[in-house]
Amino acid sequence: MDSLSWSGDVPQLRDPILVCSFRGWNDAASAASTALGAVADAFDSELIAELDPEDYFDFQATRPTIVLSEGQARRIDWPENNLIAARVPAAERDLVLRSAWTW
């Protein structure tokens, strides 16, 4: 099985720059992942690919989280690696965002 799964056709981007955020100790209070999420929300963004977490995470060190909502069944959130294309009309280049949040 291929660890990279495209969500559709590869988009046409203008000389894209890859911007990454990582969870864990270097994502102080989720600052990096929240900032990247704000960038994705601010522009015309779309999920373009997913990377199989099995190949990239040590699940002994990075555990899934469990979300409990009143009146609902529990939900397990597994770590993710997503690639998101963000078109930035006012800039010369578009962005590819590497995120670890659920898109």
C-alpha positions as a Python dict, from the first residue, in 0.01 Angstrom:
ca = {
    (1, 'M'): (0, 0, 0),
    (2, 'D'): (124, 347, -91),
    (3, 'S'): (179, 573, 210),
    (4, 'L'): (75, 883, 12),
    (5, 'S'): (-291, 901, -84),
    (6, 'W'): (-394, 1181, -322),
    (7, 'S'): (-744, 1325, -272),
    (8, 'G'): (-789, 1394, -642),
    (9, 'D'): (-590, 1556, -919),
    (10, 'V'): (-275, 1740, -815),
    (11, 'P'): (-368, 2111, -817),
    (12, 'Q'): (-189, 2367, -1029),
    (13, 'L'): (-4, 2589, -782),
    (14, 'R'): (225, 2885, -846),
    (15, 'D'): (581, 2796, -737),
    (16, 'P'): (455, 2658, -400),
    (17, 'I'): (633, 2682, -66),
    (18, 'L'): (595, 2400, 190),
    (19, 'V'): (506, 2521, 542),
    (20, 'C'): (501, 2263, 822),
    (21, 'S'): (383, 2248, 1179),
    (22, 'F'): (452, 1964, 1418),
    (23, 'R'): (275, 1866, 1737),
    (24, 'G'): (452, 1787, 2060),
    (25, 'W'): (697, 1982, 2273),
    (26, 'N'): (791, 2214, 1985),
    (27, 'D'): (427, 2319, 1930),
    (28, 'A'): (412, 2528, 2247),
    (29, 'A'): (46, 2548, 2353),
    (30, 'S'): (-50, 2442, 1997),
    (31, 'A'): (80, 2776, 1863),
    (32, 'A'): (230, 2639, 1539),
    (33, 'S'): (-60, 2410, 1449),
    (34, 'T'): (-316, 2680, 1536),
    (35, 'A'): (-130, 2935, 1321),
    (36, 'L'): (-118, 2694, 1028),
    (37, 'G'): (-489, 2625, 1069),
    (38, 'A'): (-556, 3000, 1060),
    (39, 'V'): (-357, 3029, 736),
    (40, 'A'): (-560, 2742, 584),
    (41, 'D'): (-886, 2909, 693),
    (42, 'A'): (-781, 3250, 558),
    (43, 'F'): (-717, 3134, 201),
    (44, 'D'): (-879, 2913, -61),
    (45, 'S'): (-753, 2583, 84),
    (46, 'E'): (-818, 2223, -4),
    (47, 'L'): (-697, 1886, 121),
    (48, 'I'): (-477, 1741, -153),
    (49, 'A'): (-315, 1437, 9),
    (50, 'E'): (-292, 1226, 322),
    (51, 'L'): (15, 1041, 446),
    (52, 'D'): (-44, 709, 620),
    (53, 'P'): (43, 775, 987),
    (54, 'E'): (159, 414, 1033),
    (55, 'D'): (478, 494, 840),
    (56, 'Y'): (557, 819, 1021),
    (57, 'F'): (449, 794, 1385),
    (58, 'D'): (586, 598, 1677),
    (59, 'F'): (254, 513, 1841),
    (60, 'Q'): (431, 436, 2169),
    (61, 'A'): (538, 801, 2186),
    (62, 'T'): (247, 964, 1997),
    (63, 'R'): (-76, 822, 2128),
    (64, 'P'): (-422, 879, 1983),
    (65, 'T'): (-654, 1095, 2190),
    (66, 'I'): (-1005, 1007, 2299),
    (67, 'V'): (-1279, 1267, 2282),
    (68, 'L'): (-1581, 1221, 2506),
    (69, 'S'): (-1891, 1424, 2430),
    (70, 'E'): (-2196, 1421, 2651),
    (71, 'G'): (-2464, 1194, 2508),
    (72, 'Q'): (-2239, 1063, 2230),
    (73, 'A'): (-2009, 768, 2185),
    (74, 'R'): (-1639, 827, 2234),
    (75, 'R'): (-1429, 916, 1932),
    (76, 'I'): (-1065, 821, 1884),
    (77, 'D'): (-853, 1081, 1703),
    (78, 'W'): (-545, 924, 1546),
    (79, 'P'): (-245, 1141, 1455),
    (80, 'E'): (-261, 1258, 1096),
    (81, 'N'): (-32, 1393, 827),
    (82, 'N'): (-223, 1598, 571),
    (83, 'L'): (-110, 1812, 279),
    (84, 'I'): (-328, 2114, 210),
    (85, 'A'): (-297, 2346, -89),
    (86, 'A'): (-357, 2712, -11),
    (87, 'R'): (-387, 2957, -298),
    (88, 'V'): (-269, 3305, -198),
    (89, 'P'): (-393, 3550, -465),
    (90, 'A'): (-201, 3853, -332),
    (91, 'A'): (134, 3669, -327),
    (92, 'E'): (362, 3548, -604),
    (93, 'R'): (362, 3193, -465),
    (94, 'D'): (103, 2953, -325),
    (95, 'L'): (145, 2736, -17),
    (96, 'V'): (139, 2366, 61),
    (97, 'L'): (66, 2319, 430),
    (98, 'R'): (174, 2004, 610),
    (99, 'S'): (-61, 1967, 901),
    (100, 'A'): (-115, 1724, 1184),
    (101, 'W'): (-477, 1818, 1250),
    (102, 'T'): (-797, 1664, 1124),
    (103, 'W'): (-899, 1841, 806),
}
